[in-house]
Amino acid sequence: MASFDIVSPVDGSIYATRSYASRSEVMAAAEVARRALGGWRGTSFDDRVKLIKAFLGEIARRRDTLAEMVTWQMGRPLWQADETGRLLANCDVLVDDATRVLQPAAIRQEEHVRRVVELDPVGLCFSISAWNYPVAMASSLVTAPLLMGNVVLFKHAPQTALVGEVFAEAARAAGLPDGVFQSLHIAHGDAEALIGSGLVDMVQFIGSTRGGQAVYDAGRGAFVRYGLELGGKDPIYIRPDAPVEQIMPELMEGSFGNAGQSCCSVERIYVHRDIHDRFVESFTNAAANIELGHPIDDQPFLGPLVSATAAARVNRLVEEAVAKGASQLMPIGNSALATPGSAYVEPQVLVNVDHGMAVMKEETFGPVIPIMAVDSDEEAIRLMNDSDYGLTAAVWTQDAERGLELGRQLESGMFYLNRCDHADMYLPWGGVKQSGIGRSYCDKGLEELVVPRSYHLRTLAE
């Protein structure tokens, strides 16, 4: 049986070793899930809610264990690592939304004919989680499908695999019926085989665009539904009337939060030339206060990236940009942790950049921010849309009407006016282009987890 190591980015040590489930075990788990589907689908909504809240409550009871796991497995500082509050808050919103979405709809009634539409669960959801928010992502991958009457077979990213084990333990402790939620360590090849087997009704995937393409290809011919939340290269535009100093704290969080390892992190900043120099000075001064440190021994804003490989890739993007004429504004070599071969990357700001550089086109997923001057709103929109990705985009301006007008020209699933890097639980979430397929959260996201069933009911006249 194949095994894998979880190498901690904190110190490069092997944090844990686990074995993948065999292919036969994976297929058997899917069969168990399918047998559980009828009973779970037939459980009243109120009873489902009680069981799901008990499940999430058991996860929250393990918050300290989970926070430590998150830090050791993906590097976020321990003081930032508890995601259970977001998980519980999302559940309350999803319950309200699901209550509304699941109401039967009566359509065009006649004297002897009633037309009704009800929503049935899709069936078995194979939910595949990324590592960067390994607990909070359960809201869309686990809570939402279970609320809508589906059963879930869950696969966590290998880097954060132990989180999946805690979820399974919590499900047992909460008394979820057997087969309703299962968490397995599944190798990529076996995941692809499962998707193409005909046993899975829907695949929910959060991860890289390359991973999403592999998942999508695996289901060809199997008539699988997809919800794919993929990569981003999210841009923001600072118009000349933006209050530069006022917005700087939020830009720091949006650019460097989670070490830039968020699908909706700010990855490109375009600034009108009239305020470019002032903005760059303010941004660089604020970034100088971003502390990189040991995520457990200290309380830094930044810990390591998820792996030494990820750090090396980010450093290569910076080196390539500098070789093509970009300038680094942040000092390097100040951190004893950011040594060659480690997972630690010092925050960096780049100027004199252009779209011939990979750092402006490829997803960075690290604490590096390129800033580019533009001469007009039109140039900003053209450059923001010059990307294979389209998850979020933002405009910062005191002219809200003009900001919205520009937002409607942007190619993104989410537009922010005077905000960034914000997953709004009250709005549908998802991207366009290579940032994904489908939506999660809100009515539109929940509707993707069910199938409309039509009833034409005629009474016979006596």
C-alpha positions as CSV (number, residue, x, y, z in Angstrom):
1,M,0.0,0.0,0.0
2,A,1.5,3.3,-1.1
3,S,2.3,5.9,1.6
4,F,3.1,9.6,1.7
5,D,5.0,11.9,4.0
6,I,3.7,15.3,5.2
7,V,6.8,17.5,5.3
8,S,6.3,20.4,7.6
9,P,7.2,23.8,6.1
10,V,7.9,25.0,9.6
11,D,11.2,23.2,9.9
12,G,11.4,20.7,7.0
13,S,10.8,17.7,9.3
14,I,8.4,14.8,8.5
15,Y,5.3,15.7,10.5
16,A,3.4,12.5,9.7
17,T,3.3,9.5,7.4
18,R,0.1,8.1,6.1
19,S,-1.0,5.3,3.7
20,Y,-3.3,5.9,0.8
21,A,-6.5,3.8,0.7
22,S,-6.4,1.1,-1.9
23,R,-8.4,1.5,-5.0
24,S,-10.8,-1.3,-3.8
25,E,-11.2,0.6,-0.5
26,V,-12.0,3.8,-2.4
27,M,-14.7,2.1,-4.5
28,A,-16.1,0.3,-1.5
29,A,-16.5,3.6,0.3
30,A,-18.4,5.0,-2.7
31,E,-20.7,2.0,-2.6
32,V,-21.3,2.6,1.1
33,A,-22.1,6.2,0.4
34,R,-24.6,5.3,-2.3
35,R,-26.4,3.0,0.1
36,A,-26.6,5.7,2.7
37,L,-28.0,8.2,0.3
38,G,-31.7,7.1,0.5
39,G,-31.8,7.3,4.2
40,W,-30.1,10.7,4.4
41,R,-32.2,12.1,1.6
42,G,-35.3,10.9,3.5
43,T,-34.2,12.6,6.7
44,S,-36.2,15.7,7.4
45,F,-34.3,19.0,6.8
46,D,-34.6,19.9,10.5
47,D,-33.1,16.6,11.6
48,R,-30.3,17.0,9.0
49,V,-29.5,20.4,10.4
50,K,-29.3,19.1,13.9
51,L,-26.9,16.3,12.9
52,I,-24.7,18.7,10.8
53,K,-24.5,21.2,13.6
54,A,-23.5,18.5,16.0
55,F,-20.8,17.4,13.5
56,L,-19.5,21.0,13.2
57,G,-19.7,21.4,16.9
58,E,-17.4,18.3,17.3
59,I,-15.0,19.9,14.8
60,A,-15.0,23.1,16.8
61,R,-14.4,21.2,20.1
62,R,-11.1,20.1,18.4
63,R,-10.1,23.7,17.4
64,D,-6.8,23.7,19.3
65,T,-5.7,20.4,17.8
66,L,-6.8,21.6,14.3
67,A,-5.0,24.9,14.7
68,E,-1.8,23.2,15.6
69,M,-2.2,20.8,12.6
70,V,-2.8,23.7,10.2
71,T,0.4,25.5,11.4
72,W,2.6,22.4,11.2
73,Q,1.2,21.2,7.9
74,M,0.9,24.4,5.8
75,G,2.8,27.1,7.9
76,R,0.2,29.7,8.9
77,P,1.2,31.3,12.2
78,L,-0.6,29.5,15.1
79,W,-2.3,32.7,16.3
80,Q,-4.1,32.9,13.0
81,A,-4.7,29.2,12.5
82,D,-8.2,28.6,14.0
83,E,-10.7,28.5,11.2
84,T,-13.6,27.0,13.1
85,G,-15.4,30.3,13.8
86,R,-15.8,30.8,10.1
87,L,-17.0,27.3,9.6
88,L,-19.7,27.7,12.2
89,A,-20.8,31.2,10.9
90,N,-21.0,29.9,7.4
91,C,-23.3,27.0,8.6
92,D,-25.8,29.4,10.0
93,V,-26.0,31.4,6.8
94,L,-26.2,28.2,4.7
95,V,-29.1,26.9,6.8
96,D,-31.0,30.1,6.2
97,D,-30.3,29.9,2.5
98,A,-31.1,26.2,2.2
99,T,-34.4,26.7,4.0
100,R,-35.4,29.1,1.3
101,V,-34.0,27.3,-1.7
102,L,-35.6,23.9,-0.8
103,Q,-39.2,25.3,-0.7
104,P,-41.3,23.7,-3.5
105,A,-42.4,26.1,-6.2
106,A,-45.9,26.2,-7.6
107,I,-46.1,27.2,-11.3
108,R,-49.1,28.3,-13.4
109,Q,-51.9,26.5,-11.6
110,E,-55.1,25.6,-13.5
111,E,-58.5,24.3,-12.3
112,H,-57.5,20.6,-12.6
113,V,-53.8,20.9,-12.9
114,R,-51.1,21.7,-10.4
115,R,-47.5,22.2,-11.4
116,V,-44.9,21.8,-8.7
117,V,-41.1,21.8,-8.8
118,E,-39.2,20.2,-6.0
119,L,-35.4,19.8,-5.6
120,D,-33.8,16.5,-5.1
121,P,-30.1,16.0,-4.0
122,V,-27.6,15.4,-6.7
123,G,-26.4,12.2,-4.9
124,L,-22.9,11.3,-4.0
125,C,-20.5,14.3,-3.9
126,F,-16.8,13.6,-4.1
127,S,-15.3,16.7,-2.4
128,I,-11.6,17.4,-2.8
129,S,-10.1,20.1,-0.6
130,A,-7.1,22.3,-1.0
131,W,-4.6,22.9,1.8
132,N,-4.6,26.7,2.1
133,Y,-7.8,27.0,4.2
134,P,-8.1,23.4,5.3
135,V,-10.9,23.7,7.8
136,A,-13.0,26.6,6.5
137,M,-13.3,25.0,3.1
138,A,-15.5,22.4,4.6
139,S,-18.3,24.9,4.4
140,S,-18.8,24.5,0.7
141,L,-17.3,21.0,0.4
142,V,-19.1,19.3,3.3
143,T,-21.7,21.5,5.0
144,A,-23.5,22.7,1.9
145,P,-23.9,19.3,0.1
146,L,-25.0,17.6,3.4
147,L,-27.6,20.2,4.0
148,M,-29.1,19.7,0.6
149,G,-29.4,15.9,1.2
150,N,-26.3,14.7,-0.5
151,V,-23.7,12.3,0.9
152,V,-20.1,13.2,0.8
153,L,-16.9,11.3,0.2
154,F,-14.1,13.6,1.2
155,K,-10.5,13.8,0.1
156,H,-8.1,16.4,1.7
157,A,-5.0,17.6,0.1
158,P,-2.1,15.3,1.1
159,Q,-0.3,18.2,2.7
160,T,-3.1,18.7,5.2
161,A,-4.4,15.1,5.3
162,L,-4.6,15.0,9.1
163,V,-7.4,17.6,9.0
164,G,-9.5,15.0,7.1
165,E,-8.9,12.5,9.9
166,V,-10.2,14.9,12.5
167,F,-13.3,15.5,10.4
168,A,-14.0,11.8,10.3
169,E,-13.5,11.5,14.0
170,A,-15.9,14.4,14.5
171,A,-18.5,12.8,12.3
172,R,-18.5,9.6,14.3
173,A,-18.7,11.5,17.6
174,A,-21.7,13.5,16.3
175,G,-23.5,10.3,15.3
176,L,-23.8,11.0,11.6
177,P,-25.3,7.9,10.0
178,D,-22.8,5.5,8.5
179,G,-21.8,6.4,4.9
180,V,-23.2,10.0,5.0
181,F,-19.7,11.5,5.4
182,Q,-16.5,9.6,4.8
183,S,-12.9,10.9,4.7
184,L,-10.2,8.9,3.0
185,H,-6.6,9.5,1.9
186,I,-6.9,9.0,-1.8
187,A,-4.0,9.0,-4.4
188,H,-4.5,11.1,-7.5
189,G,-4.8,8.1,-9.8
190,D,-7.5,6.5,-7.7
191,A,-9.4,9.8,-7.4
192,E,-9.5,10.0,-11.2
193,A,-10.6,6.4,-11.4
194,L,-13.4,7.0,-8.9
195,I,-14.6,10.1,-10.8
196,G,-14.8,8.1,-14.0
197,S,-16.4,5.0,-12.4
198,G,-20.0,6.2,-12.6
199,L,-20.4,6.0,-8.8
200,V,-20.0,9.7,-8.3
201,D,-22.7,12.2,-9.2
202,M,-20.8,15.5,-8.5
203,V,-17.2,16.5,-8.0
204,Q,-16.5,19.5,-5.9
205,F,-12.8,20.6,-6.2
206,I,-10.9,23.5,-4.7
207,G,-7.3,23.7,-5.9
208,S,-5.0,24.6,-8.8
209,T,-6.2,25.1,-12.4
210,R,-4.0,22.1,-13.4
211,G,-5.6,19.9,-10.8
212,G,-9.1,21.1,-11.9
213,Q,-8.3,20.2,-15.5
214,A,-7.2,16.7,-14.4
215,V,-10.5,16.2,-12.4
216,Y,-12.6,17.5,-15.3
217,D,-10.9,15.2,-17.8
218,A,-11.3,12.2,-15.4
219,G,-15.1,12.4,-15.7
220,R,-15.4,12.5,-19.4
221,G,-18.2,10.1,-20.4
222,A,-19.4,9.6,-16.9
223,F,-21.9,12.5,-16.9
224,V,-20.5,14.0,-13.7
225,R,-21.4,17.5,-12.5
226,Y,-18.6,19.8,-11.4
227,G,-18.0,22.6,-9.1
228,L,-14.4,23.7,-9.6
229,E,-12.9,26.6,-7.7
230,L,-9.5,27.1,-9.2
231,G,-6.6,29.6,-9.4
232,G,-6.5,33.3,-9.6
233,K,-4.3,36.2,-10.6
234,D,-6.5,38.8,-8.9
235,P,-5.9,42.5,-9.9
236,I,-6.8,45.7,-8.2
237,Y,-6.9,49.2,-9.7
238,I,-6.2,52.4,-7.6
239,R,-7.8,55.4,-9.2
240,P,-6.3,58.8,-8.7
241,D,-9.0,59.9,-6.2
242,A,-8.4,56.9,-3.9
243,P,-7.4,57.8,-0.3
244,V,-4.1,56.1,-0.3
245,E,-3.1,56.1,3.3
246,Q,-6.6,55.2,4.5
247,I,-6.8,52.0,2.4
248,M,-3.3,50.7,3.1
249,P,-4.1,48.4,6.1
250,E,-6.6,46.5,4.0
251,L,-4.2,46.3,1.1
252,M,-1.6,44.8,3.4
253,E,-4.1,42.1,4.5
254,G,-5.3,41.4,1.0
255,S,-1.8,41.2,-0.4
256,F,0.1,39.4,2.4
257,G,-2.5,37.6,4.4
258,N,-1.9,33.8,4.6
259,A,1.4,34.6,3.0
260,G,-0.4,35.4,-0.2
261,Q,-1.6,31.8,-0.4
262,S,-5.3,32.5,-1.2
263,C,-7.1,32.1,-4.5
264,C,-8.4,35.7,-4.1
265,S,-5.2,37.3,-2.8
266,V,-4.2,40.5,-4.4
267,E,-1.6,39.5,-7.0
268,R,-1.4,42.6,-9.3
269,I,-1.8,46.2,-8.5
270,Y,-2.4,48.9,-11.2
271,V,-2.1,52.5,-10.0
272,H,-3.0,55.6,-12.0
273,R,0.3,57.4,-12.8
274,D,-0.9,60.6,-11.1
275,I,-0.5,59.0,-7.7
276,H,1.8,56.1,-8.5
277,D,4.9,57.3,-6.7
278,R,3.0,58.3,-3.6
279,F,1.2,55.0,-3.6
280,V,4.4,53.0,-4.0
281,E,6.0,54.8,-1.2
282,S,3.1,54.3,1.1
283,F,2.7,50.7,0.2
284,T,6.4,49.9,0.6
285,N,6.5,51.7,4.0
286,A,3.5,49.6,5.2
287,A,5.0,46.4,3.8
288,A,8.2,47.1,5.8
289,N,6.2,46.3,8.9
290,I,5.1,42.9,7.7
291,E,7.0,40.5,10.0
292,L,8.2,37.1,8.8
293,G,8.9,34.7,11.6
294,H,8.6,31.3,13.2
295,P,4.9,30.4,13.2
296,I,4.8,28.7,16.6
297,D,7.7,30.2,18.6
298,D,6.7,33.8,17.6
299,Q,3.6,35.7,16.5
300,P,4.6,37.0,13.1
301,F,2.2,38.1,10.4
302,L,3.9,35.8,7.9
303,G,5.0,32.2,8.4
304,P,6.5,30.0,5.8
305,L,4.9,29.0,2.5
306,V,3.4,25.6,2.3
307,S,6.6,24.0,1.1
308,A,10.2,24.6,0.1
309,T,9.2,23.9,-3.5
310,A,6.6,26.6,-3.4
311,A,9.1,29.1,-2.0
312,A,11.6,28.2,-4.7
313,R,9.0,28.9,-7.4
314,V,8.0,32.3,-5.9
315,N,11.7,33.2,-5.7
316,R,12.2,32.2,-9.4
317,L,9.3,34.5,-10.4
318,V,11.0,37.4,-8.7
319,E,14.4,36.6,-10.2
320,E,12.9,36.3,-13.7
321,A,11.2,39.7,-13.3
322,V,14.4,41.4,-12.0
323,A,16.3,39.9,-14.9
324,K,13.8,41.6,-17.3
325,G,14.1,45.0,-15.6
326,A,11.9,44.9,-12.5
327,S,13.1,46.6,-9.3
328,Q,12.8,45.1,-5.9
329,L,11.9,47.7,-3.2
330,M,12.1,45.5,-0.1
331,P,15.4,44.5,1.5
332,I,16.4,40.9,1.3
333,G,18.5,38.8,3.6
334,N,17.1,40.3,6.8
335,S,15.5,37.0,7.9
336,A,17.6,34.2,9.2
337,L,14.7,31.8,8.3
338,A,14.5,32.7,4.6
339,T,17.5,30.6,3.6
340,P,17.9,28.7,0.3
341,G,16.0,25.4,0.5
342,S,13.6,26.6,3.2
343,A,9.9,27.4,2.8
344,Y,10.3,31.0,4.1
345,V,10.0,33.9,1.7
346,E,10.5,37.5,2.7
347,P,7.8,39.9,1.5
348,Q,8.6,41.7,-1.7
349,V,7.3,44.7,-3.7
350,L,8.2,45.0,-7.4
351,V,8.0,48.0,-9.7
352,N,8.9,48.6,-13.3
353,V,7.0,45.5,-14.2
354,D,5.1,44.7,-17.4
355,H,3.0,41.8,-18.8
356,G,6.1,40.3,-20.5
357,M,7.0,39.0,-17.0
358,A,5.6,35.8,-15.5
359,V,5.0,37.5,-12.2
360,M,2.2,39.5,-13.9
361,K,0.7,36.5,-15.7
362,E,1.2,33.3,-13.6
363,E,-0.4,32.7,-10.2
364,T,2.2,33.7,-7.6
365,F,0.7,32.3,-4.4
366,G,3.2,34.0,-2.3
367,P,4.1,37.4,-0.6
368,V,5.2,39.2,-3.7
369,I,3.3,42.2,-5.1
370,P,4.0,43.8,-8.5
371,I,2.8,47.4,-8.9
372,M,2.4,48.8,-12.4
373,A,1.6,52.4,-13.4
374,V,-1.3,53.1,-15.9
375,D,-2.3,56.3,-17.6
376,S,-6.1,55.8,-17.7
377,D,-9.1,53.8,-16.6
378,E,-9.2,52.2,-20.0
379,E,-5.6,51.0,-19.8
380,A,-6.2,49.6,-16.3
381,I,-9.2,47.6,-17.5
382,R,-7.4,46.2,-20.5
383,L,-4.4,45.0,-18.4
384,M,-6.6,43.6,-15.6
385,N,-8.5,41.5,-18.2
386,D,-5.2,40.4,-19.8
387,S,-5.2,37.2,-17.8
388,D,-6.2,33.5,-18.2
389,Y,-7.8,33.9,-14.7
390,G,-10.9,35.6,-13.5
391,L,-11.8,35.1,-9.9
392,T,-12.0,38.5,-8.2
393,A,-11.1,42.1,-9.2
394,A,-11.3,45.4,-7.4
395,V,-11.4,49.1,-8.1
396,W,-10.6,51.6,-5.4
397,T,-12.1,55.0,-5.9
398,Q,-14.3,57.7,-4.1
399,D,-16.4,57.8,-7.2
400,A,-18.7,54.8,-6.6
401,E,-20.7,55.2,-9.8
402,R,-17.5,55.3,-12.0
403,G,-16.1,52.4,-10.0
404,L,-19.2,50.2,-10.7
405,E,-19.1,51.2,-14.3
406,L,-15.5,49.9,-14.5
407,G,-16.4,46.8,-12.6
408,R,-18.9,45.8,-15.2
409,Q,-16.1,45.8,-17.7
410,L,-14.0,43.4,-15.8
411,E,-13.8,39.6,-16.5
412,S,-14.2,38.2,-13.0
413,G,-16.7,36.1,-11.0
414,M,-16.6,38.6,-8.1
415,F,-16.1,42.4,-8.3
416,Y,-15.2,44.5,-5.2
417,L,-15.5,48.3,-4.9
418,N,-13.1,49.5,-2.3
419,R,-12.5,46.0,-0.9
420,C,-10.3,43.0,-1.7
421,D,-9.6,39.4,-0.7
422,H,-13.0,39.0,0.9
423,A,-15.1,35.8,0.7
424,D,-18.6,37.2,1.3
425,M,-20.7,34.3,2.6
426,Y,-23.9,36.1,1.4
427,L,-22.9,36.1,-2.3
428,P,-22.2,33.3,-4.8
429,W,-18.5,32.5,-5.0
430,G,-16.6,31.4,-8.1
431,G,-14.7,32.5,-11.2
432,V,-14.7,32.7,-14.9
433,K,-12.1,31.6,-17.5
434,Q,-9.5,29.3,-15.9
435,S,-10.6,30.3,-12.4
436,G,-13.3,27.6,-12.4
437,I,-16.7,26.3,-13.2
438,G,-19.8,26.8,-11.0
439,R,-20.6,28.7,-7.8
440,S,-20.7,27.9,-4.1
441,Y,-22.6,29.7,-1.3
442,C,-25.8,31.6,-1.4
443,D,-28.9,30.5,-3.3
444,K,-27.0,30.1,-6.6
445,G,-24.4,27.8,-5.1
446,L,-26.9,25.6,-3.2
447,E,-28.9,25.2,-6.4
448,E,-26.0,23.5,-8.0
449,L,-26.2,20.7,-5.3
450,V,-29.7,19.7,-6.2
451,V,-31.7,18.6,-9.3
452,P,-35.1,20.1,-10.1
453,R,-37.8,17.5,-10.3
454,S,-41.1,18.5,-12.0
455,Y,-44.6,17.3,-11.0
456,H,-47.6,17.7,-13.3
457,L,-50.6,16.7,-11.1
458,R,-54.0,16.5,-12.8
459,T,-57.2,15.6,-11.0
460,L,-59.8,13.8,-13.0
461,A,-63.2,15.5,-13.2
462,E,-66.0,13.4,-11.8
